[in-house]
Amino acid sequence: MLLWLALFAQPGFETARAAEATTPEQLLQQAEESWKKGNHPEAIAMATQVLLADPKHRNALALRGRYYSELRQDTKALADFDAVIALDPKATVLYQHRGWCRFRLGKFEDAMADFDSANRLGPASWAPHNWQRGIVCYYAKRYADGKKQFELHQTVNPQDVENAAWHFLCTARLSSPEAARSSLIPIAGDSRVPMAQVHSLFAGKAQPEDVLKAAEAGDPKSPKHKEHLFYAHLYLGLYYEATGDQPKCREHIQKAVTQYPSDSPMGDVARVHAQILKLRSK
């Protein structure tokens, strides 16, 4: 990618499609088309071409920042998001994006500041949907805030076992696993495997083996099979941490990250958690 960008930056180098663009907006539209087709270096280069002509082009900065973020090149994404927010301090969506980049980099307090800004600046409907803020609350050790955020999220997403699980995790840190179990949010209707068993485990009505058995069922060649095992090991690891079994926590988080890696936001959470455990072990 770096070589490609370096060539693009040389005088006289243009792709045929970029040469057709007559305005920055057209070039950014072409960048989006390239991104959707999987031509990621080309899309980034097109956004960069706009910025070479106008380093403060808000849309180009926001678009390139999003591309870097989706590629998990978080340091580069932060630089672009910082520049846009400096130009537009009320850019709610960009606070949200920057907050998740900061979370992935382990900058939890900075991430919290961004998510708090997004909640404050966004419409009234924004805060209830902001489950990402709740997760960052947990890692920033703002457990009471996290608990409240997941209670708020429950009002707009009442069938999500993961919301109940994170509410449990925050409550367990605030008081005890027993208190978290007694106040576990009831969930019905989450059909994802193995979420029903995860909820029963957190409720004290199932064993870890039940979660694994549900995740391991089905066709091992199915694309969903790996995903089921990722979620099983992630939530087993989190459960064991809440109940004080650190060796088991490390075992399952490590399996989630290495054996069944996920290219999803929860995959990001697993990787962040694994890094925290690594630092603790030192």
SERO-4910 file (N, C-alpha, C, O; in steps of 0.05 Angstrom, whole numbers):
BEGIN
 pado doro    nc1    nc2    nc3   cac1   cac2   cac3    cc1    cc2    cc3    oc1    oc2    oc3
  Met    A     17    -24      0      0      0      0     17     25      0     11     44    -14
  Leu    A     39     25     16     56     49     18     69     55     -9     71     78    -17
  Leu    A     78     34    -23     90     38    -49     70     49    -68     76     68    -84
  Trp    A     46     39    -68     25     49    -86     20     78    -81     18     94   -100
  Leu    A     17     86    -55     12    114    -49     36    132    -57     32    154    -66
  Ala    A     60    121    -53     83    137    -61     83    142    -91     90    164    -99
  Leu    A     76    122   -107     75    126   -136     54    146   -143     58    163   -161
  Phe    A     31    144   -129      9    162   -135     17    191   -130      8    210   -143
  Ala    A     34    195   -110     41    223   -102     62    235   -120     67    259   -119
  Gln    A     75    218   -138     95    229   -156     82    247   -177     59    241   -186
  Pro    A     95    268   -185     84    287   -205     77    272   -231     93    255   -240
  Gly    A     53    277   -241     46    265   -267     32    239   -265     22    229   -285
  Phe    A     31    226   -241     18    200   -238    -11    204   -233    -19    217   -214
  Glu    A    -28    192   -249    -57    192   -246    -68    166   -255    -59    154   -275
  Thr    A    -88    156   -241   -104    134   -252   -122    146   -273   -129    169   -272
  Ala    A   -131    129   -292   -148    139   -313   -174    150   -301   -184    170   -311
  Arg    A   -185    136   -281   -210    145   -269   -206    172   -254   -224    189   -256
  Ala    A   -184    175   -240   -179    200   -226   -177    223   -245   -185    245   -239
  Ala    A   -165    217   -268   -161    239   -288   -188    249   -298   -190    272   -307
  Glu    A   -208    232   -297   -234    240   -307   -249    259   -288   -266    275   -296
  Ala    A   -241    259   -262   -255    275   -242   -248    305   -246   -225    312   -251
  Thr    A   -268    321   -244   -264    350   -248   -266    366   -222   -258    389   -221
  Thr    A   -278    354   -202   -281    367   -176   -273    348   -153   -273    324   -157
  Pro    A   -266    359   -130   -260    342   -107   -283    323   -100   -278    300    -93
  Glu    A   -307    333   -102   -330    316    -96   -333    292   -114   -340    270   -105
  Gln    A   -327    296   -140   -328    274   -158   -306    253   -152   -310    229   -154
  Leu    A   -283    263   -145   -261    245   -138   -267    229   -113   -260    206   -111
  Leu    A   -280    242    -94   -287    228    -69   -309    207    -75   -310    186    -62
  Gln    A   -327    214    -93   -347    194   -101   -335    170   -114   -343    147   -109
  Gln    A   -315    175   -131   -300    152   -143   -285    136   -122   -283    112   -124
  Ala    A   -275    151   -102   -261    137    -80   -280    117    -66   -273     95    -60
  Glu    A   -305    126    -61   -325    109    -48   -331     85    -66   -334     63    -55
  Glu    A   -333     89    -91   -339     67   -109   -316     47   -109   -320     22   -108
  Ser    A   -291     57   -108   -268     39   -107   -268     24    -80   -261      0    -80
  Trp    A   -274     38    -59   -274     25    -32   -294      2    -31   -288    -20    -21
  Lys    A   -318      7    -42   -339    -14    -41   -331    -38    -58   -340    -60    -52
  Lys    A   -314    -34    -78   -305    -57    -94   -281    -71    -82   -271    -90    -93
  Gly    A   -271    -61    -59   -248    -73    -46   -222    -61    -55   -201    -72    -47
  Asn    A   -222    -40    -71   -197    -28    -80   -188     -7    -59   -189     17    -64
  His    A   -180    -16    -36   -175      2    -13   -152     21    -18   -155     45    -12
  Pro    A   -129     12    -28   -107     31    -32   -115     53    -52   -108     76    -48
  Glu    A   -130     45    -73   -138     65    -93   -157     86    -80   -155    110    -85
  Ala    A   -175     77    -63   -194     95    -50   -179    115    -32   -185    139    -32
  Ile    A   -160    105    -17   -145    122      1   -129    142    -15   -127    166     -8
  Ala    A   -117    133    -37   -101    151    -54   -118    173    -66   -109    196    -68
  Met    A   -143    167    -74   -160    188    -85   -167    209    -64   -167    232    -70
  Ala    A   -173    200    -40   -178    219    -18   -154    235    -12   -155    259     -7
  Thr    A   -130    223    -13   -105    237     -8   -100    257    -30    -89    279    -24
  Gln    A   -107    251    -55   -103    270    -77   -119    296    -71   -109    318    -76
  Val    A   -143    293    -61   -159    317    -55   -145    333    -33   -144    357    -34
  Leu    A   -134    319    -13   -121    332      9    -95    345      2    -86    364     14
  Leu    A    -82    335    -19    -57    347    -28    -63    375    -39    -47    394    -37
  Ala    A    -87    378    -51    -95    404    -62   -107    422    -41   -104    446    -41
  Asp    A   -120    409    -21   -134    424      0   -132    408     26   -149    392     32
  Pro    A   -111    413     42   -106    398     66   -129    400     87   -130    384    105
  Lys    A   -146    419     84   -168    423    103   -195    415     91   -216    424    101
  His    A   -195    399     71   -220    390     58   -234    371     78   -225    348     82
  Arg    A   -256    381     90   -269    366    111   -278    338    103   -273    319    116
  Asn    A   -292    336     80   -302    311     71   -280    291     65   -283    267     70
  Ala    A   -259    301     53   -236    283     46   -223    272     72   -216    249     73
  Leu    A   -219    290     91   -208    281    117   -225    260    130   -216    240    140
  Ala    A   -251    266    131   -270    247    144   -271    220    130   -271    199    143
  Leu    A   -271    221    103   -272    196     88   -247    180     91   -248    156     96
  Arg    A   -224    193     89   -199    178     92   -196    168    120   -185    146    124
  Gly    A   -204    183    140   -204    174    167   -221    149    171   -213    130    185
  Arg    A   -244    149    158   -261    125    160   -248    101    147   -250     79    158
  Tyr    A   -235    105    124   -221     83    111   -199     72    129   -198     48    133
  Tyr    A   -183     89    140   -162     80    158   -173     65    182   -163     45    191
  Ser    A   -196     76    193   -208     63    216   -218     35    209   -214     16    224
  Glu    A   -231     32    186   -241      6    178   -218    -14    173   -222    -38    176
  Leu    A   -195     -4    166   -171    -21    162   -156    -25    189   -135    -38    190
  Arg    A   -166    -13    210   -154    -13    237   -126     -1    237   -109    -10    252
  Gln    A   -122     19    220    -98     35    221   -105     59    238   -108     82    228
  Asp    A   -107     54    264   -120     74    282   -104     99    285   -116    121    288
  Thr    A    -77     98    285    -62    122    289    -66    142    266    -69    166    270
  Lys    A    -67    131    241    -72    147    218   -101    158    219   -106    181    212
  Ala    A   -120    141    227   -147    150    228   -150    172    248   -165    192    243
  Leu    A   -137    170    271   -139    191    291   -129    218    281   -141    239    286
  Ala    A   -108    218    265    -97    243    254   -118    257    237   -122    281    238
  Asp    A   -132    241    220   -152    253    203   -177    262    219   -188    283    214
  Phe    A   -185    245    238   -209    253    254   -202    278    271   -219    295    274
  Asp    A   -178    279    282   -170    303    297   -172    328    280   -182    349    289
  Ala    A   -163    326    255   -164    349    237   -192    358    231   -198    382    230
  Val    A   -210    338    226   -238    345    220   -252    358    244   -266    378    242
  Ile    A   -247    346    268   -260    357    292   -250    385    299   -265    401    309
  Ala    A   -224    390    292   -214    417    296   -229    437    278   -233    460    286
  Leu    A   -236    428    254   -252    445    236   -281    446    243   -294    467    239
  Asp    A   -292    424    254   -320    423    261   -324    409    288   -328    385    289
  Pro    A   -322    425    309   -324    413    336   -350    400    343   -353    388    365
  Lys    A   -370    402    326   -396    390    331   -402    366    314   -425    358    310
  Ala    A   -381    354    303   -384    331    285   -388    306    301   -370    291    307
  Thr    A   -413    301    309   -420    279    327   -410    252    318   -398    238    334
  Val    A   -415    245    293   -407    219    283   -377    215    285   -368    192    291
  Leu    A   -361    236    281   -332    233    281   -322    229    310   -302    215    314
  Tyr    A   -335    241    329   -328    235    357   -332    205    363   -316    192    376
  Gln    A   -354    194    352   -360    166    356   -338    148    343   -328    130    355
  His    A   -331    155    318   -310    140    304   -283    142    318   -269    123    322
  Arg    A   -277    167    326   -251    171    339   -250    157    366   -229    146    374
  Gly    A   -272    156    380   -273    143    406   -267    113    403   -252    102    420
  Trp    A   -277    100    382   -272     72    379   -242     67    371   -230     47    380
  Cys    A   -231     85    355   -203     82    349   -186     85    374   -167     70    378
  Arg    A   -193    104    391   -178    108    416   -181     83    434   -163     75    448
  Phe    A   -205     72    434   -210     48    450   -191     25    440   -179     12    456
  Arg    A   -190     21    414   -173      0    403   -143      4    410   -128    -15    412
  Leu    A   -136     30    413   -108     36    420   -103     35    451    -81     40    460
  Gly    A   -124     29    466   -122     27    495   -123     54    509   -115     56    532
  Lys    A   -132     75    495   -134    102    507   -162    105    517   -178    120    505
  Phe    A   -168     93    539   -196     90    548   -208    117    558   -231    123    552
  Glu    A   -192    133    572   -203    158    582   -208    177    558   -229    191    558
  Asp    A   -190    178    539   -195    194    515   -219    184    500   -235    200    490
  Ala    A   -222    158    498   -245    147    485   -271    155    499   -291    162    486
  Met    A   -271    154    525   -294    162    541   -301    191    535   -325    198    532
  Ala    A   -282    208    533   -287    236    527   -301    239    500   -319    255    498
  Asp    A   -293    223    481   -305    224    454   -334    214    455   -352    227    444
  Phe    A   -339    192    468   -366    181    470   -384    199    486   -408    202    479
  Asp    A   -374    211    506   -390    230    521   -397    254    504   -420    264    505
  Ser    A   -378    263    487   -384    285    469   -405    277    448   -423    293    442
  Ala    A   -403    253    438   -422    243    418   -450    243    431   -470    251    418
  Asn    A   -452    233    455   -478    232    469   -489    260    473   -513    265    471
  Arg    A   -472    279    480   -480    306    486   -489    321    461   -508    336    461
  Leu    A   -474    317    440   -478    332    415   -500    320    397   -512    334    382
  Gly    A   -504    294    399   -522    281    382   -551    286    389   -557    299    409
  Pro    A   -570    277    372   -598    280    378   -606    263    402   -590    247    412
  Ala    A   -630    267    413   -638    253    437   -637    223    433   -634    208    452
  Ser    A   -641    214    408   -641    185    403   -613    173    402   -610    148    401
  Trp    A   -592    189    403   -565    179    400   -556    163    425   -547    140    422
  Ala    A   -558    174    448   -547    162    472   -558    134    478   -543    116    485
  Pro    A   -584    129    474   -594    102    480   -582     80    462   -579     57    470
  His    A   -574     88    438   -563     68    419   -533     65    423   -521     47    410
  Asn    A   -520     80    440   -491     81    441   -480     59    459   -468     65    480
  Trp    A   -483     34    451   -473     12    467   -442     12    469   -430      2    488
  Gln    A   -429     23    448   -400     25    448   -390     40    472   -370     33    484
  Arg    A   -405     61    479   -397     77    503   -398     60    528   -380     62    545
  Gly    A   -418     43    530   -420     25    553   -396      7    556   -385      3    578
  Ile    A   -387     -4    534   -363    -22    535   -338     -6    543   -322    -16    559
  Val    A   -335     18    532   -312     34    539   -313     42    569   -293     43    582
  Cys    A   -337     46    579   -340     52    608   -328     29    624   -315     34    644
  Tyr    A   -334      4    616   -324    -19    631   -293    -18    632   -281    -23    653
  Tyr    A   -281    -13    609   -251    -14    608   -239     11    621   -216     10    630
  Ala    A   -254     32    622   -244     57    635   -250     55    665   -244     74    680
  Lys    A   -261     33    675   -269     29    703   -290     48    713   -291     55    736
  Arg    A   -306     57    695   -329     74    702   -354     56    702   -372     59    685
  Tyr    A   -354     38    721   -374     16    721   -403     26    725   -421     16    713
  Ala    A   -406     46    742   -433     57    747   -444     70    721   -467     66    715
  Asp    A   -426     84    707   -435     96    682   -441     75    661   -460     77    646
  Gly    A   -425     54    661   -430     32    642   -456     18    648   -471     12    629
  Lys    A   -462     13    673   -487      1    681   -511     18    671   -530      7    661
  Lys    A   -509     43    675   -531     61    666   -533     61    636   -555     62    625
  Gln    A   -510     61    622   -511     61    593   -525     36    582   -541     37    563
  Phe    A   -519     13    594   -532    -12    585   -561    -13    592   -577    -25    578
  Glu    A   -569     -1    614   -597      1    621   -612     19    601   -634     13    594
  Leu    A   -598     40    593   -610     58    573   -612     44    546   -632     46    531
  His    A   -591     29    539   -591     14    513   -613     -7    512   -624    -13    491
  Gln    A   -620    -18    536   -641    -38    537   -667    -27    527   -684    -43    518
  Thr    A   -671     -1    530   -697     11    522   -701     11    492   -723     13    482
  Val    A   -679      8    477   -681      8    447   -672    -18    435   -675    -22    411
  Asn    A   -661    -36    451   -651    -62    441   -657    -83    462   -638    -93    475
  Pro    A   -682    -90    466   -690   -107    489   -685   -136    485   -690   -152    504
  Gln    A   -675   -145    462   -672   -174    457   -642   -181    453   -636   -202    441
  Asp    A   -625   -166    465   -596   -170    461   -583   -181    486   -580   -167    506
  Val    A   -575   -207    485   -561   -219    508   -535   -205    515   -528   -203    538
  Glu    A   -522   -195    495   -496   -182    500   -500   -157    518   -483   -152    535
  Asn    A   -521   -143    514   -527   -120    531   -530   -128    560   -520   -116    578
  Ala    A   -545   -150    564   -549   -160    591   -522   -170    603   -517   -166    627
  Ala    A   -505   -182    586   -480   -192    596   -462   -169    605   -449   -171    626
  Trp    A   -461   -148    590   -443   -125    598   -455   -111    622   -439   -100    638
  His    A   -481   -110    624   -493    -99    648   -485   -115    672   -479   -104    694
  Phe    A   -485   -142    669   -476   -160    690   -447   -154    698   -440   -152    721
  Leu    A   -429   -151    678   -401   -146    683   -396   -121    698   -380   -120    717
  Cys    A   -410    -99    691   -407    -74    705   -418    -77    734   -405    -67    752
  Thr    A   -441    -90    737   -453    -93    764   -435   -110    782   -432   -105    805
  Ala    A   -423   -131    770   -405   -148    785   -381   -133    796   -372   -137    818
  Arg    A   -371   -114    780   -348    -98    789   -357    -78    810   -341    -71    828
  Leu    A   -381    -68    808   -391    -49    827   -396    -62    854   -391    -50    875
  Ser    A   -406    -86    854   -413   -100    879   -403   -128    880   -382   -133    892
  Ser    A   -417   -147    867   -409   -175    868   -422   -190    845   -443   -181    835
  Pro    A   -412   -213    838   -425   -230    817   -453   -238    826   -471   -240    810
  Glu    A   -457   -242    852   -483   -250    862   -503   -228    858   -526   -232    849
  Ala    A   -495   -203    863   -513   -180    859   -519   -177    829   -541   -170    821
  Ala    A   -498   -182    813   -502   -179    784   -521   -201    774   -538   -195    756
  Arg    A   -519   -224    785   -537   -246    777   -566   -240    785   -584   -246    769
  Ser    A   -570   -229    808   -597   -224    817   -610   -201    802   -635   -200    801
  Ser    A   -594   -184    789   -605   -161    774   -601   -165    744   -602   -146    729
  Leu    A   -595   -190    736   -590   -195    707   -615   -187    691   -637   -194    698
  Ile    A   -610   -172    670   -632   -163    653   -644   -188    639   -630   -202    625
  Pro    A   -670   -192    641   -683   -215    627   -683   -210    597   -689   -188    588
  Ile    A   -677   -231    582   -677   -229    553   -692   -252    540   -690   -275    549
  Ala    A   -708   -246    520   -722   -267    505   -721   -259    476   -727   -236    469
  Gly    A   -714   -278    459   -716   -272    430   -689   -269    416   -688   -265    392
  Asp    A   -666   -271    431   -640   -269    418   -634   -297    407   -626   -315    422
  Ser    A   -637   -301    381   -634   -328    369   -606   -335    361   -601   -356    351
  Arg    A   -587   -317    366   -559   -322    358   -547   -344    375   -552   -345    399
  Val    A   -532   -361    362   -517   -382    376   -491   -370    386   -477   -357    371
  Pro    A   -483   -375    412   -497   -390    433   -509   -371    454   -505   -376    478
  Met    A   -523   -350    446   -530   -329    465   -550   -338    486   -549   -328    509
  Ala    A   -568   -356    480   -587   -365    500   -571   -379    523   -578   -375    546
  Gln    A   -551   -395    516   -535   -408    536   -517   -389    552   -513   -392    575
  Val    A   -507   -368    538   -492   -348    552   -509   -334    573   -500   -330    595
  His    A   -533   -327    566   -551   -314    585   -557   -333    609   -557   -324    632
  Ser    A   -562   -358    603   -567   -377    625   -542   -380    643   -545   -384    667
  Leu    A   -518   -379    631   -494   -381    647   -492   -357    666   -486   -361    690
  Phe    A   -496   -333    656   -494   -310    673   -516   -309    694   -513   -298    715
  Ala    A   -539   -323    688   -561   -324    707   -556   -346    728   -572   -349    747
  Gly    A   -535   -362    725   -530   -384    743   -547   -409    738   -549   -426    755
  Lys    A   -557   -411    713   -575   -433    707   -562   -452    686   -575   -471    678
  Ala    A   -537   -447    679   -523   -464    660   -493   -465    667   -484   -449    684
  Gln    A   -479   -483    655   -450   -486    660   -435   -478    635   -446   -477    613
  Pro    A   -409   -472    638   -393   -464    614   -394   -486    592   -393   -479    568
  Glu    A   -396   -511    600   -397   -532    580   -422   -530    563   -421   -538    539
  Asp    A   -443   -519    574   -468   -516    558   -464   -495    536   -474   -498    514
  Val    A   -449   -474    542   -443   -454    522   -426   -465    499   -432   -461    476
  Leu    A   -405   -480    507   -388   -492    486   -402   -513    470   -399   -514    445
  Lys    A   -419   -529    483   -434   -549    468   -452   -536    447   -454   -546    425
  Ala    A   -465   -515    454   -483   -501    435   -467   -489    412   -475   -490    389
  Ala    A   -444   -478    418   -427   -465    398   -415   -486    379   -411   -481    355
  Glu    A   -409   -509    389   -395   -530    373   -415   -546    356   -407   -560    338
  Ala    A   -441   -543    362   -461   -558    346   -462   -547    318   -454   -525    312
  Gly    A   -472   -564    300   -475   -555    272   -452   -562    255   -433   -577    263
  Asp    A   -452   -553    231   -432   -559    210   -406   -544    216   -406   -519    214
  Pro    A   -384   -558    222   -358   -544    226   -349   -528    202   -332   -510    205
  Lys    A   -358   -534    178   -350   -520    154   -367   -496    149   -361   -480    131
  Ser    A   -388   -492    164   -405   -469    160   -390   -443    168   -376   -443    188
  Pro    A   -393   -422    153   -381   -396    160   -389   -386    188   -374   -372    201
  Lys    A   -413   -394    197   -423   -386    223   -410   -401    246   -410   -391    269
  His    A   -398   -424    240   -388   -441    262   -365   -427    277   -364   -427    302
  Lys    A   -347   -415    262   -325   -400    274   -335   -376    291   -325   -371    312
  Glu    A   -356   -363    280   -367   -340    294   -380   -349    321   -377   -336    341
  His    A   -394   -372    320   -406   -382    345   -385   -388    366   -389   -382    389
  Leu    A   -363   -400    358   -342   -406    377   -328   -381    387   -319   -380    410
  Phe    A   -325   -361    370   -313   -336    379   -330   -325    402   -319   -318    423
  Tyr    A   -356   -322    398   -373   -311    418   -374   -328    444   -375   -317    466
  Ala    A   -373   -354    440   -373   -372    463   -348   -366    481   -350   -363    505
  His    A   -325   -365    468   -300   -362    483   -297   -333    494   -287   -330    516
  Leu    A   -306   -314    479   -305   -286    489   -322   -284    515   -312   -274    535
  Tyr    A   -346   -293    514   -363   -289    538   -357   -308    560   -362   -302    584
  Leu    A   -345   -331    554   -335   -348    576   -312   -334    590   -309   -334    614
  Gly    A   -294   -322    574   -271   -308    585   -280   -285    603   -270   -281    625
  Leu    A   -300   -269    594   -310   -247    610   -324   -257    635   -322   -244    656
  Tyr    A   -339   -279    632   -352   -290    656   -332   -299    677   -336   -294    701
  Tyr    A   -312   -313    668   -292   -322    687   -277   -299    700   -270   -301    724
  Glu    A   -273   -278    686   -260   -254    698   -279   -243    720   -270   -236    742
  Ala    A   -305   -241    714   -324   -230    733   -326   -247    758   -331   -237    780
  Thr    A   -322   -273    755   -324   -292    778   -297   -299    790   -296   -316    808
  Gly    A   -276   -285    781   -250   -288    795   -232   -310    786   -213   -316    801
  Asp    A   -237   -322    764   -219   -344    754   -202   -333    731   -209   -336    708
  Gln    A   -180   -321    738   -163   -308    718   -150   -328    698   -149   -321    674
  Pro    A   -141   -351    707   -129   -370    687   -150   -378    666   -143   -379    642
  Lys    A   -174   -383    674   -195   -391    655   -202   -367    637   -208   -370    613
  Cys    A   -202   -343    649   -207   -319    633   -187   -317    611   -194   -313    587
  Arg    A   -161   -319    617   -140   -317    597   -142   -339    576   -138   -334    552
  Glu    A   -149   -363    585   -151   -385    566   -172   -380    545   -167   -383    521
  His    A   -195   -371    553   -217   -367    534   -214   -342    517   -221   -342    493
  Ile    A   -204   -321    529   -200   -296    513   -178   -302    492   -181   -293    469
  Gln    A   -158   -317    499   -137   -323    480   -148   -340    457   -140   -336    434
  Lys    A   -165   -359    463   -177   -375    442   -195   -358    424   -194   -361    400
  Ala    A   -209   -339    435   -226   -322    419   -209   -306    400   -217   -302    377
  Val    A   -186   -297    409   -169   -279    392   -153   -295    372   -150   -286    349
  Thr    A   -142   -318    380   -123   -332    362   -136   -355    346   -129   -358    322
  Gln    A   -154   -370    357   -166   -393    343   -191   -385    327   -196   -396    306
  Tyr    A   -206   -365    337   -231   -358    324   -233   -327    321   -253   -316    329
  Pro    A   -213   -314    309   -213   -285    308   -236   -274    292   -245   -286    273
  Ser    A   -246   -252    301   -270   -239    289   -263   -211    279   -251   -195    293
  Asp    A   -271   -206    255   -267   -179    243   -292   -162    248   -303   -151    229
  Ser    A   -299   -160    273   -323   -145    281   -316   -127    305   -294   -130    316
  Pro    A   -334   -109    313   -328    -93    337   -323   -110    362   -306   -103    378
  Met    A   -337   -133    365   -332   -150    388   -305   -164    385   -293   -171    405
  Gly    A   -296   -168    360   -269   -178    356   -249   -158    366   -228   -165    378
  Asp    A   -254   -132    362   -237   -111    373   -237   -113    403   -215   -110    416
  Val    A   -260   -117    415   -261   -119    445   -244   -142    454   -229   -139    474
  Ala    A   -246   -165    441   -230   -188    449   -200   -182    448   -185   -189    465
  Arg    A   -192   -169    426   -163   -162    423   -154   -142    444   -132   -145    455
  Val    A   -171   -122    450   -164   -103    471   -161   -118    498   -143   -113    513
  His    A   -180   -136    504   -180   -150    529   -155   -168    531   -142   -169    552
  Ala    A   -148   -181    509   -124   -198    509    -99   -181    514    -81   -190    528
  Gln    A    -98   -157    503    -75   -139    508    -73   -131    538    -52   -130    549
  Ile    A    -96   -126    550    -97   -118    578    -87   -142    595    -71   -138    613
  Leu    A    -96   -166    589    -87   -190    604    -57   -194    600    -43   -202    619
  Lys    A    -47   -188    577    -18   -191    572     -2   -171    589     19   -178    600
  Leu    A    -12   -146    591      1   -126    607      0   -134    637     19   -129    651
  Arg    A    -23   -144    645    -26   -153    673     -6   -175    680      5   -175    702
  Ser    A     -2   -193    662     16   -216    667     45   -207    671     61   -221    683
  Lys    A     51   -184    660     78   -173    663     82   -159    689    104   -149    695
***
